[in-house]
Amino acid sequence: MSAVAVAPEPVEVAPAPPPPQENVVLPALRSDLLITQQLYEGRTYYVIKDPVSLQYFRLTAEDYYLATLFDGRRSFGQIRDLYVGHFPHVRLEYSQEDLNERVQRFANDLALLQFLQIQGQRLKARYEAARLNKAKKGTFYNAVNKLF
């Protein structure tokens, strides 16, 4: 019995498919947010005031630029590519998957802070649905509701 080494056949590796959110258009920032630029210890920060919740949030210049890319017309991939184009050092700090996760996490943070217009639209839709539901119940319900 002789041992023969067999060279493995080369396997073609297909490029990784783009992430599923690549072409998803992300919602715009709310237009009522008040943004001011501040210098603190030699660094530029942007303070965002939410006039609805009366809360303040501070962003670095890098995060502020990323937030300004949310205009309701750009897709996830376009936002990521513009961000990397403006701050090329992030390509060195993050792998492609980590960069996608960073942008996605930032979008989620904006949504949790209710800085995106979609939240306002959802709240308005919920209010309209409740108003219509109340109107459907009729005048008897409304009269009884006012008495008690």
N, C-alpha and C positions, 0 to 999 in steps of 0.2 A: 504494500500500500504506500503510495507516494502522496505527499502533500503538495498541492498546487495552489498557488495564490491567485485568486481571481480578482482583477481590478473591478471595483464597483462601477456600474454605468453612471455617467454624469446625469444628474437630475436637474431639470430646468425649474427654477424657482420663479413662480409668477409674482409680479409686484403685488404688494398688499393692496386690497381693495380700499377705496376711500371710505372714511367713516360714514355711517348712515346719515349723520347730521350735516354732511359736507354742503349740501345744496339747500338746506333749510334756511329760510329768511328769518332772521331774528327781529323781535319787536324793537321799536324805537324807545329812547329815553323819554320820560314825561317832559313836556315842554314847560311845566310850571315850576320845575326845580330851580332854585337859586344857587348859582355857582360863583364863588369868589376865589381868586388866587392869593395865596399867602406864602411868605418866606419864613421859614423857621429853621434856625441853626444852619443857614446857608443852603437849605434844600427847598425846592418848590413843592408846595402841596396845594390841593384844591379842596375847598370846603363846600360841601353840598348841603343846602338846607331844604328839607322837605316841608313845604308850607302846610301840608295836611296834618302830618304828625308832629310838626314843630320840633323835629330832631335834626341834629347836625352830624355829618359824616365827613371824615377826612380821607382823601385819596392821594397817593403819590402821583407824580406827573405821569409815570408809566401807566398806572391804572386809570387815570383820568383820560389819557389818550385812548386807551382801550374802550372806555365807556363812551367816548364821543363817536366811536365807530358804529354804535348801535343806533342806526337811523331809520330802521324799518324797511330799508331797500336792499341792504347787503346780506349775503348769505353767511353762514358760519365760516365756510372756507375763505371767503373774501375778507372777512374781519380778521381771521387768523393771519392771512398772508399780508395784509396791510400792517398789522401789528408787528409782525416779524420784519417787514421792510423798514419800518420806522425805528425799531429797536432790534438791530441784528444780533446783539449779544444774547438774546433769549434763545437763539438757535444753538448757541454753545452751551447754555445752561440746561436746556430741556431736550429730551428726545422728541420725536414727532408725536408719539402717543402722549407723552407728558404735556406737550404744548397744547394738543387738542383738549386734554383734560383741564388744563389751566384756563383756557378760554371758556370751556363749558362750565366749569366751576364758577368763573367770574359772572357768566350770564345767569347762573342759578342764584348767585348772591344778589345781583341786581334785582332779580325777580322777587327774592325773599324780602328785600328792602322796599319792595313795591315802587321801584324807580322806573319800571317799564310801563309803556302805555297799555299793554294788554291787561294789566290788573285793573286799571280804571275802566276799561271796556267791560271786563267781567263783572265788576261791582255794579256798573250801570245796568247791565243785562239782568243781574240778579234783582236789583231794585225794581226794574220794569216788570219782571215776572211776578214778583210779590204784589205789586200794585194791581196788575191785571187779575191775579188770583183773588185778591180782595174784592175787586169790582165784580167778578163772576159770582161771588157768593150772594149777591143781591142786596136789596134795600133792607129786608127783614134782618139779615145778619148784621148789617151796619147799624140799624136802629137798636138792636139788642146789645151790640158791642158798646154803643155809646151810653146805654143805661147802666151797664155793669162794668 
